[in-house]
């Protein structure tokens, strides 16, 4: 092959010389607010058609096979491997969501897969249960050509998920090192199967391009789609119907109702679903309030990354709550000093153009940010709601004072890089699992609504400086 190509997930790709077709799929996450053009039954139809038309095709999975629907929350790895094993994959790469339930939630899945898993940039010396369950690369043969497939996972997975004591090395260096080994073995084509996202894939292409031929990948959720959605495959539908009784009753359980849409549009702003979730967490702390307090926690923070989908107006089902926030984090209360709260808020807006998953949603705080200011000086003003007062009011944050904070365990444990929380918090109390706390609040308050109240003010954000 004469040049380097980069392809994002859900694509069909082919080499021009001695045609080689590679069906690729990735990302099992659900989005209730769009028309379904995918699903595993349609995927199976498309893959099987292509394998009949071109039997020498490769089938690759670009990761994130876990998470995103009630199916995973209830049935875990078992249902995932059952469906994955219906297709003759040549290789899977691990995605960050494969670690959402820790090493112990991933190992059984890897043991039951019928196909190879490749990831070149993991060091597993301190996690022996992972050893031997994946390879850095594999070699397959098609049309008398030896094809090397290298897997690579985004190196920040340790701050995105629960990876135990695994370590992740630089993506580019791992690919180059493994590609050199494959070239020394005389392979004809090298494919990088990536779960790093399109931006990093482009960097891999730029710096490792001479060593490799094609990158196919996932993680950044870039849908490249044309044509008509395929029909569903009957045997896959039959298997879905076998599992449905285990899912449907719980999925359709009515928790309450919403008077308005609870929007998840909070990539660069406050959103009413973020407000609603934090209000629910704050409500859960009220029973712990002392004799001179109207509430136990001063404020809530919740990172935007745990908010995955909107909750529509009308009936709220258990499935709707799970899809909106599927990660099963604990809701925790802890003490955090004002100086570390300021550090946390600055960190949340470090990326002025794309704050992304780390952007915080709040209750009990009013914060003003200015993206035109240098990093670590973008927090213009912070006001904290009092808890020992007859009438709630907002007061300036004091850097030397400890505050009661309620949040979910992912960022409280340092996820998304929030180490200033995990390293400095004290007096930790667990209130329950996040979707149980949300369900209880909805039952108590239904019908519910939430609005954007100016809790967060963003000036000069999500635009070029």
N, C-alpha and C positions, 0 to 999 in steps of 0.2 A: 504494500500500500504506500502511496507516494506522499500522503499528507495527513495531518492530524485533524480529527473531527471531535467535537464535543456535542453530546446529545443529552438532553434532560429527560426525566422520567416519562413513562407512558408513551413511548415512541416506537416506531418500526424503523430500523436502520439497516443499511446494506453497504457492502463494499462494491466498488464498480467493477473491479477485475475479479474473475472467478467468484461470482456472486455468492455472498454469505449473508443470510438474513438473521437478524437477532431480535426476536420479540422481547421487550423489556417491560416489567411492571414494578410498581412501587406504591407504598402508602395505602394502608387500609383504613385511614381515618374517614369519618363520615362528615358530611355537611348537610344538615336538614333543609337548608334554605336555597338549594339549587336543584334543578331537575337532574335526576340520576341518569348518567350516560355510561356508567361503569358497573361495578359490582362483579363478584367473582364468577357468577354464572355467565355473564357476557364475556369476561376475560377468558374463561375456558373455551367458549365458542371461537373466539378470535384466534387463540393459540392453537387449538386443534385444527382449525381450517388451514392455518399457515403451515403446520407440520405435515399436513396431507399434501399441500401444494409444493412445499420445499422441505423434504424430510431431513436435510442436513442443517436445518436452522438450529440456532442456539436459543435457549430460553433462560433469561436472567431475571433475578428479582433484586431490585435496588434498595431494599430495606424498608423499615417501619411496617412490618407485618403485624405488629401488636398495636392495640389501643385505638380508641376513637368511637367505639360503639358499645352498646350494652352487651353485645355478644362477648366481647373480650372481658368486660368487667365481671360477668357472671361465670363464663366458661374458661377464661384464661388461655394458656398456651395450647390446651388440648384441642379446642375447636380450630385454632389457627393451623396447627400441624395437620389436622385431619383434612382440611381443604387444600393446603399447600401440597400435600402428598398426592392429590388428584392430578397434578400436572407434572410432567417430566422435566423439572428444572435441571439445568446444567450447573447453576451456581446461585447462591444467595449471598448478599453482603449484609452484615448486621447494621441496623439503624439505631439511632439513639433511643427510640421508644421501645426497643426490645429489652431495655434495661429498666423500664418504668417500675417493675416489681422486683428489682434487684437481681443479683446473680442467681438466687434460688428460684426466681420466676422464669429465668432464661434457660438454665441447664437442661431441664426435662424436655423443652422444646427442641433444643439442638440434638439431644439423644434420639428423639423420635422422627426427625426429618429423614426422608429417604434420599436427599441430595446434598451436595457439598455446600459448605459455608466457607467463604473466603474473607479474611480481614487481615491486612498486613501490618497495621500500626497499633497492635495491642501487645502489651507486656503483661503476661499473666502469672509471673513467678509467685505472687502472693495470693493467687486465687486458684488453687490446684483443681477445683471442680470444673474449671473452664478448660483445662489443658486437654488437648487431643480432640476437642469437639469442633475445631475449625482449622483452616490452613491459611497461610499467607497468600498462596496462589495455587492454581491447578493448571494442568495441561490437558486439553481435549483435542480430538482429531476430527476434522471435517474435510471431505474431498481431498484426502491425502495431505492436508495442511495441518500442522501442529499449532494450536492456538493457546496462548497463555492468558489466563484470567486472573487479574490481581484485584483483591478487595481492599477498600480503604474507607474508613469511617471518620467523620469530623472529629478533630482532636480535642474539641471542647466538650465531648460527650460526658466527661466526668463532672461538669458543672450543669449539664442539661438533664441528667438522669442519675439513678442509683447504681453506680458501677462498682461498689465495694472498693477493693484494693487494686483494681486494674489500673494500668497506666496507658496513656495514649501518646504516641509519638507523632512527630510532624508528618503531615500527609504527603507532602512533596518528596521528602527524603525517603519515606517508606516505599513510595511507588518507584522512585529511581533505583533504590537498592534491589528491590525484588525484580524489576525489569532487567537489570543487568544480569541477574542470575538466570532469568529465563532466556535472555539473548545468548548467554554462554551455553545453554542447552540446545540452541539451534531452533527455537520456535520461529514460526513464520509470521505470526500476527500476535500482538499483545493488546488485550482489552483491559481497561481499568473499569471495574465495577464499583462505583463510588456512592457513598451516602454522605457527601460533604456539602452539597448545594452548588448551584451554578457558578457563584463567584469563585469559590475555591477550585471547582473543576476547571475554570478558565486559567487559574494560576498553575494548576497541575499541567495543563496543556502548554502553558508558556514556558515552564521551567523543566518539565520532564518530557516534552514533546518529541525530542529526538529518539527517546527510548521506547515510545509507545505509539499505537496506531489509532485507537478509538477510546473515548471515555463515554460510558453510559452511566447515568446516575439519578439520584433522588435527593431528598431532604428539603429543597427550597420550594417544593409544591408548585413547580412551573408546569402547567398542563399544556402539552403540545398535542392538539387533537384536530383531526379533520375527518370528513366523511360522516357516514351514518353510524349510530350506535348499533352493535351487533345484537342478534337475538340471544336469549338465555339458553344455556345448555341444560337438557332435561335431567341428567344424572346429578348435576350440581344442585339443581332446584330440588330434587328428591332429598338430597342430603340436608339442604336448608330446611325443608319441611320436617325432617326428622328431629332437628334441633329446636324448631319453633316453639313447641310446648314448654320447653325449659326457659324460654325467653319472654313469650308474649304476655303472660299474666303479670309479671313484674314490670315489663316495659309499659304496659297500658294503665298501670295503677295511677289513678288521679290523685295528685297531691294538693292541688288548689287551682287557682286561675289568676291570670294577669290581665289588668285593664289596658295595658299598653305593651308594645314590644320592648323587651329588655335587650338592647342592642349590644353586640360585641365589637362595635367599631371603635376601638380604643388604642389603635396602633400609635397615634400621635396626640391623643386627647383623653380627657375624661369621658367615660361612657356610663350609661345608666345601669347596665348589667354589672359593671365593676363597682359602682356605688351600692347596688342592691346586695351583692355578695358581701361587701364589707359591712353593710348595715346588719346583715344576718349574723355575721361573726360577732359584731358588737352586742347585738341582742342576746347572744348566747352567754356573754360574760355578766349580764345584769344580776343573776342570782348570787354571784360571788361578791357583790358590792358590800363595803363596810357600812357601819352605822351613819357615817357622815358623808357617804358617797351616793350619788344617784346611778353611777355605773362603776364597774371595776376597772375597765381598760380606758386609757385616754384616747387611743385611736387605733385604727386598723390600717394595715398596708397589705396589698395583694398584687402580685406581679401579673401583668397582662398575659403572660405566657400560659397561665392556667385557665384562661378564658378562651374556649375553643369554638363556640357557636352561640348565636343569639337564642333567646327563649321567646317564642312567638306569643302574641296576645291570645287570650282565650284559655282553654284548659291547659294546665301544666301537668305533664306526666312524669313519672319516675325516669323514663328514658330521656325526656327533654332535659332534665337536670343533669343526668350522666353525660349526655352529649355536650352540654354546655361546659361542664367541668369534670372530665373523666378520670383524673389522675389519682384519686383516693388519697389525698394528703390529709394529715391530721390538722385540725385547727388548734393552735397553741397560743397561750398567753405567756409573756415573759417581760422582764425588766430590761430596758435598754437606755443607756445614757444619751443625753442630748447631743453630745459631740458625735456619737456614732449614728444617731438619727440623721444628723446633717450630712455625714459621709454617705449614708444610705441614699438619701435623696439626690445628692450630687451624682452618685454612681448611676442612678436610674435614668439620668438624662445626659450621660457621657457622650452618646452618639446623637448629635444634634439633628441630623437629617433622617435617621432611622432608629429611634429609640428601641423599637422592637419588643421582644418578650419581656425584657427587664423593666419596662415602664410600669410604674406603680399606680394602682387605683387605691383610693383612700376613703376613710370615714373618720370624723373627728379631727381632721387636719384641713387647713387651707394653705396652699403653697403656690407661690408665684415663681415661675422660671423664666429666664431670658437666654435663649439659645445663641444670641450674638456675643455673649460673654465667653471668656476662656473656660475650658474644662476645669471643674472643681470650684467654679465661682458663679455657676448659673442659677443657684437658688437665691432669689432676691428676698423672699420673705417666707417665714413659716409661722403659722398660728396654730396653737393646740387647744382643743376644747377642754375646759376644766371638768373635773369629776367631783370635787368637794366644793360645791357651790349650789345655792338655792335655785338660781337660774343659769343654765349653761351659757357660757360665753367663751370667746377665743382669746388666748393670751400668747404673747411671743414665746417661742421655744427658748428654753434656757439650756445652754450647752453643758452645764455642770449638774443638771438635775436628771434623775432617773424617771422614766415614764413607763406605764404599763402598756404594752403593745400586743395586739392580737393579730395573728397572721396564719398562713398555712406553712406546714413543715418544710416544704421544698425550699423556699428562700430562707426560712429560719435556720435551716441546716446548711446554708451556704450555696444553694443552687442558683444558677444563672450568675454566679460570681459574687453573691451577697455574703462574702466572708466576714464583713464587718458586723453582721448580725450574729452569725454562728460563733464567732470568736469572742464576743463581748456580752452576750445576753446572759441573764441570771434568772433564777426562780421560775423554771419552766413548768407550766401546767398544761395538760392536754384536755381539750373540751370534747373531742370526738372527731369522726371522719367528716370531711368537708361537705359531701353531698347529704349526709345525715343532718348536719347542722342547717344546711339550706332547706331541706325538706321540712324540718321542724318549724323553721321560721315561716315558710310559705303556708303551712297548715295553720299556724297561729294568726297570720296576718291576712290571709286570703279574703277577698281579691286584692292582689298586690299591684303596686305601681312604683316606679322610680323615675327620677328625672336627672338631667345634668344641672347641677346646682352651683357651678363655679367653685367647686372644691379645689380644682387644679386650674391654674391660669398659665397657658403656654404662649410666650411671645417669641417670635422668630424661630419656630421649630418646623421640622419637616419641609425645609426649603433651603436652597443654596445660601451660604453666607455671602 
